[in-house]
Amino acid sequence: MGFLEQEKHDRFLCALEHVRGGFARFCRAISSDNESARDLASESILILYEKFDSLRDPVKFKSYLFTTAARLEKRRRHRERNKAPFDTSELELRISAEPAPDANADIELLYDALAKLPTEQRDAVVLFEISGLTLEEIRRIQGGSLSGVKSRIARARKKLRELLGVSDDVGEVSQGLTDPVPRTLVYARTTIGNDVSSFGSDKLSS
């Protein structure tokens, strides 16, 4: 690796470190399992690395990374829908064989519930509740208006409460959003991604 490439490599890893935790949680929450999340994170990071010279602004770095992952996962799900029906017993075997913090029953239920949400609602609520992005950061990633982002998060929270079987869970006042937050979402902020925070680093190691 030449001097200029090494310098780019070091700057990239430094920028990535600031968003790695939230990004790992996002990839895991929108993916079906750890392996898929690892592939999604690695591919997104490699794409961003190729574009890094034109993305010196930290805001652009963060929004481009999350946007890339969301689009890649949307494309993957579209391909899956066009394939032959998937054998769910195979999926259950793969998930049950995964090691654990993801074996936690409440988190597994949350993964299932998130998978049933419309894509934009799921991404918005994961970015806000689990990855800790601001409403403005989510607006940059998803486009549209701040009120649109708030609406997607509110609808996602409501649907998750229904899917998880809770009627009036945790009420929080955060950036103008006051509707109840399912307790599992609050728990997920410190649980999801703990075992996958190094996603992508193996692809860019010195």
C-alpha positions as CSV (number, residue, x, y, z in Angstrom):
1,M,0.0,0.0,0.0
2,G,1.5,3.3,-1.1
3,F,1.7,6.4,1.1
4,L,-1.4,8.1,-0.4
5,E,-3.5,5.0,-0.2
6,Q,-2.3,4.4,3.4
7,E,-3.2,8.0,4.3
8,K,-6.7,7.5,2.8
9,H,-7.1,4.2,4.6
10,D,-6.2,5.7,8.0
11,R,-8.6,8.7,7.5
12,F,-11.4,6.4,6.4
13,L,-11.0,4.1,9.5
14,C,-11.0,7.2,11.7
15,A,-14.2,8.5,10.2
16,L,-15.8,5.0,10.3
17,E,-15.0,4.6,14.0
18,H,-17.4,7.5,14.9
19,V,-20.4,5.7,13.3
20,R,-19.4,2.1,13.6
21,G,-21.6,1.2,16.6
22,G,-24.8,2.7,15.3
23,F,-24.1,1.3,11.8
24,A,-23.6,-2.2,13.1
25,R,-26.9,-2.0,15.0
26,F,-28.7,-0.7,11.9
27,C,-27.3,-3.6,9.7
28,R,-28.3,-6.2,12.2
29,A,-31.8,-4.9,12.8
30,I,-32.7,-4.8,9.1
31,S,-31.1,-8.1,8.3
32,S,-32.4,-11.6,8.8
33,D,-29.3,-12.9,10.7
34,N,-25.7,-12.1,11.7
35,E,-24.2,-13.5,8.5
36,S,-26.4,-11.4,6.3
37,A,-25.8,-8.3,8.4
38,R,-22.0,-8.8,8.2
39,D,-22.2,-9.1,4.4
40,L,-24.4,-6.0,4.2
41,A,-22.1,-4.0,6.4
42,S,-18.9,-5.1,4.6
43,E,-20.3,-4.4,1.1
44,S,-21.6,-0.9,2.2
45,I,-18.2,0.0,3.8
46,L,-16.3,-1.1,0.7
47,I,-18.6,1.0,-1.6
48,L,-18.1,4.0,0.7
49,Y,-14.3,3.5,0.7
50,E,-14.3,3.8,-3.1
51,K,-16.2,7.1,-2.8
52,F,-14.4,8.4,0.2
53,D,-12.3,11.0,-1.6
54,S,-15.5,12.9,-2.6
55,L,-17.1,12.6,0.8
56,R,-14.9,14.6,3.2
57,D,-17.9,16.1,5.0
58,P,-18.6,13.9,8.1
59,V,-22.4,14.5,7.6
60,K,-22.1,13.2,4.0
61,F,-20.0,10.2,5.2
62,K,-22.6,9.1,7.7
63,S,-25.6,9.6,5.5
64,Y,-24.0,7.9,2.5
65,L,-23.0,4.9,4.6
66,F,-26.5,4.3,6.0
67,T,-28.2,5.1,2.7
68,T,-26.0,2.6,0.9
69,A,-26.8,-0.1,3.4
70,A,-30.6,0.6,3.2
71,R,-30.6,0.5,-0.6
72,L,-28.5,-2.7,-0.7
73,E,-30.8,-4.5,1.7
74,K,-33.9,-3.2,-0.2
75,R,-32.4,-4.6,-3.4
76,R,-31.6,-7.9,-1.8
77,R,-35.2,-8.3,-0.5
78,H,-36.5,-7.5,-3.9
79,R,-34.4,-10.3,-5.4
80,E,-35.6,-12.7,-2.7
81,R,-39.2,-12.0,-3.4
82,N,-38.7,-12.9,-7.1
83,K,-37.1,-16.2,-6.2
84,A,-38.9,-19.5,-5.5
85,P,-40.6,-19.7,-2.1
86,F,-38.0,-19.9,0.7
87,D,-37.9,-22.9,3.0
88,T,-38.6,-21.3,6.4
89,S,-37.5,-24.4,8.2
90,E,-34.0,-23.8,6.8
91,L,-34.1,-20.2,8.1
92,E,-35.2,-21.3,11.5
93,L,-32.3,-23.8,11.7
94,R,-29.8,-21.1,10.7
95,I,-31.1,-18.6,13.2
96,S,-31.3,-21.1,16.1
97,A,-27.7,-22.1,15.4
98,E,-26.4,-18.5,15.8
99,P,-24.7,-17.7,19.1
100,A,-26.2,-15.6,21.4
101,P,-27.0,-12.2,22.4
102,D,-29.4,-12.6,19.4
103,A,-30.8,-15.8,21.1
104,N,-32.6,-13.5,23.6
105,A,-36.3,-14.2,23.1
106,D,-37.4,-10.5,23.3
107,I,-34.9,-9.4,20.7
108,E,-35.8,-12.3,18.4
109,L,-39.4,-11.2,18.6
110,L,-38.3,-7.6,17.8
111,Y,-36.4,-8.8,14.7
112,D,-39.5,-10.7,13.5
113,A,-41.7,-7.6,14.1
114,L,-39.3,-5.2,12.3
115,A,-39.3,-7.5,9.3
116,K,-43.0,-7.1,9.0
117,L,-42.9,-3.3,8.8
118,P,-42.9,-1.3,5.5
119,T,-39.3,-0.7,4.5
120,E,-39.2,3.1,5.1
121,Q,-41.0,2.8,8.4
122,R,-38.6,0.0,9.6
123,D,-35.5,2.0,8.5
124,A,-36.7,5.2,10.1
125,V,-37.5,3.6,13.5
126,V,-34.3,1.6,13.5
127,L,-32.2,4.6,12.6
128,F,-33.9,6.7,15.3
129,E,-34.4,4.2,18.2
130,I,-31.6,1.7,17.7
131,S,-28.8,3.6,15.8
132,G,-29.4,6.9,17.6
133,L,-29.5,9.2,14.6
134,T,-31.3,12.5,14.8
135,L,-34.4,13.3,12.8
136,E,-32.5,15.6,10.5
137,E,-29.9,12.9,9.8
138,I,-32.7,10.5,9.0
139,R,-34.3,13.1,6.7
140,R,-31.0,13.3,4.8
141,I,-30.9,9.6,4.4
142,Q,-34.5,9.0,3.5
143,G,-35.4,12.3,1.8
144,G,-38.6,14.2,2.2
145,S,-39.5,16.4,5.2
146,L,-38.9,16.2,9.0
147,S,-42.7,15.8,9.5
148,G,-42.6,12.8,7.1
149,V,-39.8,11.2,9.2
150,K,-41.7,11.8,12.4
151,S,-44.8,10.2,10.9
152,R,-42.9,7.1,9.7
153,I,-41.4,6.6,13.2
154,A,-44.8,7.1,14.9
155,R,-46.5,4.7,12.6
156,A,-43.7,2.2,13.1
157,R,-43.9,2.5,16.9
158,K,-47.6,1.9,16.8
159,K,-47.3,-1.1,14.5
160,L,-44.5,-2.6,16.7
161,R,-46.7,-2.2,19.8
162,E,-49.4,-4.1,18.0
163,L,-47.0,-6.8,16.8
164,L,-45.3,-7.2,20.1
165,G,-48.6,-7.3,22.0
166,V,-48.1,-4.1,24.1
167,S,-50.7,-1.4,24.3
168,D,-49.0,1.5,26.3
169,D,-45.4,0.8,27.0
170,V,-42.6,3.4,27.6
171,G,-43.5,7.0,26.9
172,E,-40.5,9.2,26.0
173,V,-40.2,12.8,24.9
174,S,-37.4,12.9,22.3
175,Q,-37.1,15.5,19.5
176,G,-40.9,16.1,19.6
177,L,-41.9,12.4,19.5
178,T,-44.0,11.5,22.6
179,D,-45.9,8.4,21.6
180,P,-45.1,5.2,23.6
181,V,-41.9,3.3,22.7
182,P,-42.0,-0.5,23.1
183,R,-39.6,-1.5,25.9
184,T,-37.9,-4.0,23.6
185,L,-36.8,-1.1,21.4
186,V,-35.3,0.7,24.4
187,Y,-33.5,-2.5,25.4
188,A,-32.3,-3.0,21.8
189,R,-30.3,0.2,21.9
190,T,-27.7,-1.4,24.2
191,T,-28.1,-5.0,23.0
192,I,-28.3,-5.2,19.2
193,G,-24.9,-5.1,17.5
194,N,-22.8,-5.7,20.6
195,D,-21.3,-8.8,18.9
196,V,-21.0,-7.3,15.4
197,S,-19.5,-3.9,16.0
198,S,-16.4,-4.9,14.1
199,F,-18.3,-5.4,10.8
200,G,-16.2,-4.5,7.8
201,S,-12.9,-3.9,9.6
202,D,-11.5,-7.2,8.3
203,K,-12.0,-5.9,4.7
204,L,-9.9,-2.8,5.4
205,S,-7.2,-4.1,7.7
206,S,-3.7,-2.8,7.1
